[in-house]
């Protein structure tokens, strides 16, 4: 199992070189997805080439989906706009050597009041198929991320998403698990055991929001249950775990927990 770090800007990219992580995770925006200037992508790729760690995963797939006309669920879905956007993201991921992007983006799959929920699920399935169609020739996979119930109202738990992604049944559209969302939902880590065959990515971060602070024992249980499910892939530190002094100490602690 590998432990990675989410970096959101160039300062974090530079700092991460001093810590004992195995890989980096980023946002599509770092590759200039939303800019017309190709120089942004070239400059970032040049920085990555000099960095001791590779960027292998991404998250933050669809920022501001409503404002940008990129809703996945609801009455205003445009598969043409989504196809154009996903193609641009996946092309840049391919050039950067990024293999997996998480699809959380809870706002993009928020079911409006009165909207048919079966249709909404089918719309998410259509989006996952679109991503698989575009990702397969580019060597890019999408990982559906169950979101907590405050930030999404569809496909909230690992158990729900496992059944859903099994029905989608595509090699380049799989599942991820997030310690943060599982803890906010009060979902047992036992759900990971059934999810194991479909998992291709995972996140860990402190849930906060008034919950009791998590402990090294909580983190170890999450990691050990992932491994017991048959998952031995990447786990990204996507936010601070305050029980440790800093991200560097967190990397050491998490790697010891899976040793």
Helices and strands as residue ranges (DSSP letters): E 2-6, H 10-16, E 23-27, G 28-31, H 38-50, E 55-59, H 79-96, E 100-103, G 106-109, H 117-136, E 141-145, H 158-168, E 173-178, H 179-185, H 191-195, G 196-198, E 199-204, H 216-228, E 234-237, H 247-258
